[in-house]
Amino acid sequence: MSTPANPAPGTVTMFTTTWCGYCRRLKSQMEREGIEFTEVDIERKPDAADFVMLVNGGNQTVPTVLFPDGTAATNPSLAEVRSRLG
């Protein structure tokens, strides 16, 4: 398994699925707030699914957000994303 590269400062990588309502909500909130992100569908990228399982105790829980400092959060609020981007 390859670990994804950390996103650029001020941006995040969001691991999602097409059917995840929490993913759609966070994505629309980040778009509205102007937070740049890269979306990765874990059903299309097996390495991404492996990473999500690694940081979520073996579960494919989405949305999982990867921050520029290499830390991740599972189903974070918009406020948490903003505060962790500093």
Number of C-alpha atoms within 10 A of each C-alpha: 10 8 12 12 10 15 18 13 12 14 19 24 22 26 25 26 21 11 8 12 13 15 20 15 14 18 21 11 14 18 12 9 11 10 16 16 19 13 16 18 16 22 14 10 11 12 15 21 23 18 20 26 16 14 17 16 9 12 13 21 19 24 28 23 22 25 22 17 13 13 11 18 18 16 17 16 15 16 10 12 20 15 9 15 15 8
